[in-house]
Amino acid sequence: MPNMGLKKLKICTSWSMLIWVIVVLSSQHLVKCQAVGDDNEINNPAVLPLITQFVYSRMSNLTTIISRDISNRSTFCIKDPDADWNQAFNFSSNLDFLTKCIQKTGGDITRRLCTIAEMKFYFNNFFQPSSVDNYLKLNKNCNLTSWISGCEPGWACSIGLNQPVDLENSRQIPARTRSCQACCEGFFCPHGLTCMIPCPLGSHCPLSSLNTATGVCEPYNYQLPPGQPNHTCGGANIWADVGSSSDIFCSAGSYCPTTIQKNSCSSGHYCRMGSTSETPCFKLTSCDANSTDQNIHAYGIMLIAALTTLLLIIYNCSDQVLTTRERRLAKSREAAARSARETARARQRWKAAKDAAKKHASGLQAHFSQTFSRKKYVTHPERLKILDQAEPEIDEDLYPTHSNTSNASMASSAPSKGKKKEPGDLMQIMHEIEDDPDSYEGISLEIEDPNTKGHMPKGKEMNTHSQIFKYAYAQIEKEKAMQQQNEDLTFSGVVSLATNTEIKKRPLIEISFKDLTLTLKAKNKHLLRCVTGKIKPGRITSVMGPSGAGKTTFLSALAGKAIGCRMTGLILINGKHESIHSYKKIIGFVPQDDIVHGNLTVEENLWFSAHCRLSAYMTKQDKVLIVERVIESLGLQSVRDSLVGTVDKRGISGGQRKRVNVGLEMVMEPSLLILDEPTSGLDSASSQLLLRALRREALEGVNICMVVHQPSYALFKIFDDLVLLAKGGLIVYHGPVKKVEEYFTGLGISVPERVNPPDHYIDILEGIVKPSASSGVNFKDLPLRWMLHNGYPIPPDMQKYAAGLVMSPVDINPDHGSNPTDAGMGEQSFAGELWQDVKSNVELHRDKIRHNFLKSSDLSYRRTPGVFRQYRYFLGRVAKQRLREAKIQAADYLILLLAGACLGSITKPSDQTFGATGYAQSIIAVSLLCKIAALRSFSLEKLQYWRESASGMSSVAYFLAKDTFDHFNIVVKPVVYLSMFYFFTNPRSSFTDNYVVMLCLVYCVTGIAYVLAIFFEPGPAQLWSVLLPVVLTLIATQSNKSDFLKFVANLCYPKWALEAFVVANAERYYGVWLITRCGSLMKSGYNLHYWGLCIFILVLMGLVSRVVAFFGMIIFQKK
């Protein structure tokens, strides 16, 4: 058996050697036959396939060498030379055209094929185009002195018999003038060359026939040369870009498996121009016979329906989730409030029963009352200072002493708890029962839920909403009862408040100011002048005065927000020269305008402020208590779940909106609360409700200063201190409200009956009402009289008025000088005034930038949530806002959908430009629509952001949250647009390629929209959003650009987006499209290798624009 296998192996080897010998001998004989013209072997069926394979190998080597040579100059349009040339000249599947040509030429085919030199001559013509179309430059065989029939289109000649054939010669064009005849099928013979070049795949190159009616050789549209009656129509004459000549391209609706065979496209398939095979249509698409494209509108409709359904589900379900969650929370809240009210009523019934029992021990109670009252008044007189019942005119700080005494009282009473009560402590027992009946050992209120007790165990965490709400409302009901007891002004109520340790004291901030003067830099005008005084913690200070008196300027100076002014004098914080910005986290500033988020509910507005500005270590139940207390104290329970409202959508009333504006600062538990006209636009009842809420804040040690316009007498009596300013920023009075009438009466100014005192004083300062003649007081003298009354230094320019007043000698402060406007400044020219205005504006912007980047040490000792935690809060807020704007989002998608349908239906895709026109229009449309939609992210909330950033909230978290949620639109909008445009135009590039480019484009234009929204007002920003895409696209698509325009175009995002679209589409054109691809890309200046670079630049532009927008948001804030 091994011997038999060895014999078979030797036999097989012998036959293989014989075949190779035949091939070699046949090849050599072929050359000899070519030389002598013998075609006997050509017609031998056994030898012909071997000859065909030999010729094809010579052709393959030829195309490989020429591809490498040409690729060095056409790297911009050839990504993979081997793959591209293989797709164009790989005829191994069918060599029938080559066999026929060998038989037609009698084996002379290798002498008729173009050498590398001739091919280079032909292809280089595309890089250096001739002035006449379809003509090559003159050469060795075709020139003015020698123009043989082989130079005509569709004809070729052979090399001389004695001349050797060297197809790989790339330097010299051989002499080829013998035996001219028509070009073979499957080859083309250019006009001006006498050789044949194989037609690329995807072409159809049959022999042409003469149309006797027109005299044109069809289908190639060239004419026979005049004067040569024996010249006939030949083969194909040119392979060029489809715009110059599409004669050899396989027609649309047909496919050409070889360059000499053309088949009609069958039903269920489609065939584009230049196809080598028919492409099956997708399911659910209609493709008739001879279809040039598949009708995939059904897929577009399905994608639209799926996308619309998905968006509706997301929006409706998300909104429903919000509604359901709010409803569940409301039920828990109502149950907790109901339980707290029942507990409070039970406590009241218990107190009523206890009062009845106390009557039986009236004698003993009277004895202990006398003893207890005498001891309290002697031992703790300072406890009454909280309510200003004793020594209200004292200016010293009251709270450190109170805290110490309160702590001492707690320490002394602590050991007594838990022990048996002595008979001598009966009154103390009564008061303790009044304060907290649950702490008495002999009493247990079974009605009260243990979860609603005021004192929660420190180690116990409350996880459910029900537990948290019960705790919060129990505390609120307890505070209501305490407030009612205090309002009764009974002795037990006063002592209960003085000894109450439940009132949580906050860090105290006292602001004192001396000779505070603010001068407007631009006009060199005094806004405030020589203001001296102090605002103290635990007191409500009202700032009043006529219009133009500098009330808001005074508050801005205290809050450190005065920009564009030159400030002199001192502002001390707790007696120290420190920056007010060091206490930013515990300072609340309520602006005059109601700056709240209209697309959030009342509770959501308050909760967001509490989340971001309260201490990060505060428990959830304490935050709930704070928010619920603010809602309760401001009377917002009935509208807590109502939207605040915007200009387009009505929400709560104006008075309620004003109270929400104040509540945003109350929920962060400030130590200093500054309010600019909080009662403007409120009725008397709402104003009193707001003042009562502020009074409770003052009881916790909050320093409250507010500007008030013409308060009612009831409101006026609620204030503790008054700062009365005259025009010019001068103080007329600063002190307790209870002594203001006494002070003005001493000046001879009495308030008439039934006239509100603040109205009367403001009318006098306005000059509307004149003081009585007997007083001898002029309203202009009132600031000076206040200075003389307190012994303050008087500026020199006011000394002449002081000299006429009979007062004690006063000091003169030479540093104050006179009013700068009276400094004798000479009359300036127009140019001087213009320069002064420009200089003032520059200084103003410089001050703003310096203020925005002002850094100071944190002395508030409150650690608020970090950037990442605030980012989560901002993201949740943005999500709620966008879900409530579902109609606007749906309108954006609908408009984008219609734009894709319109442009897709009217755009005629051009194979010559690879759809560049339709892509350019898409770039304009998508850029415009996405920019206008993205403007809403920052244009509509500038005021809210300025307020939040000034309060210490993170700008990084705000910006990232906005941008993060916009990524949803960035991802979805390309799908929405392409669902119509792509399936209408049906380009050769894949949906994925188009989506990636469109995704990066939307990301880029969204970042640019951020810049426009932040740097411009809404109107100009929208105008720029419309102009930029159009202008930049025109620059990017401009032909014959100069070096400067090329540089500008490289800075335009449409240039890179358009190049990415075109390159992705051009890469799918191969075979017969190779010259068209190179010509179009060369004309446009695009590069097939730059698709990744285009994507990177679009993303980079989006990132850079976002960085610019973020820093612009921080720098260019309006304070």
Salt bridges, closest charged atoms under 4 A:
ASP69 OD2 - LYS120 NZ 3.58
ASP84 OD2 - ARG1077 NH1 3.35
ASP108 OD2 - ARG112 NE 3.48
ASP108 OD2 - ARG178 NH2 3.78
GLU118 OE1 - ARG176 NH2 2.66
ASP293 OD1 - ARG272 NH2 3.92
GLU326 OE2 - ARG884 NH2 3.21
ASP355 OD1 - LYS358 NZ 3.90
ASP388 OD1 - ARG539 NH1 3.51
ASP395 OD1 - LYS536 NZ 3.10
GLU434 OE2 - LYS358 NZ 3.72
GLU434 OE1 - HIS431 ND1 3.75
ASP436 OD2 - HIS455 NE2 3.69
ASP438 OD2 - ARG347 NH2 3.96
GLU448 OE1 - ARG347 NH2 3.89
ASP449 OD2 - LYS470 NZ 3.20
GLU477 OE2 - LYS480 NZ 3.87
GLU479 OE2 - ARG629 NH2 2.80
GLU479 OE2 - ARG696 NH2 3.27
GLU502 OE2 - HIS455 NE2 3.17
ASP515 OD2 - HIS816 NE2 3.78
ASP594 OD1 - LYS658 NZ 3.26
GLU603 OE2 - ARG333 NH1 3.50
GLU603 OE2 - ARG640 NH2 3.20
GLU604 OE2 - LYS880 NZ 3.88
GLU604 OE1 - ARG884 NH1 2.88
GLU628 OE2 - ARG640 NH2 2.56
GLU632 OE2 - LYS480 NZ 2.47
ASP641 OD2 - ARG333 NH2 3.39
GLU665 OE1 - ARG613 NH2 2.91
GLU665 OE2 - ARG947 NH2 2.98
GLU669 OE1 - LYS504 NZ 3.27
GLU677 OE2 - HIS709 NE2 3.08
GLU697 OE1 - ARG506 NH1 2.89
GLU700 OE1 - ARG506 NH2 2.69
GLU700 OE2 - ARG696 NH1 2.24
ASP720 OD1 - ARG695 NH2 3.08
ASP721 OD2 - ARG539 NE 2.93
GLU766 OE1 - LYS727 NZ 3.27
ASP797 OD1 - ARG529 NH2 2.68
ASP847 OD2 - LYS521 NZ 2.90
ASP858 OD2 - LYS585 NZ 3.37
ASP892 OD2 - ARG936 NH2 2.33
GLU941 OE2 - HIS597 ND1 3.74
GLU941 OE1 - LYS962 NZ 2.90
GLU948 OE2 - HIS597 NE2 2.93
GLU948 OE2 - ARG877 NH1 2.62
ASP963 OD1 - HIS967 ND1 3.89
ASP963 OD1 - ARG1106 NE 2.94
ASP966 OD1 - ARG882 NH1 2.82
ASP993 OD2 - ARG1068 NH2 3.37
GLU1017 OE2 - LYS1118 NZ 3.26
GLU1059 OE1 - LYS1055 NZ 3.12
GLU1067 OE2 - LYS79 NZ 3.27
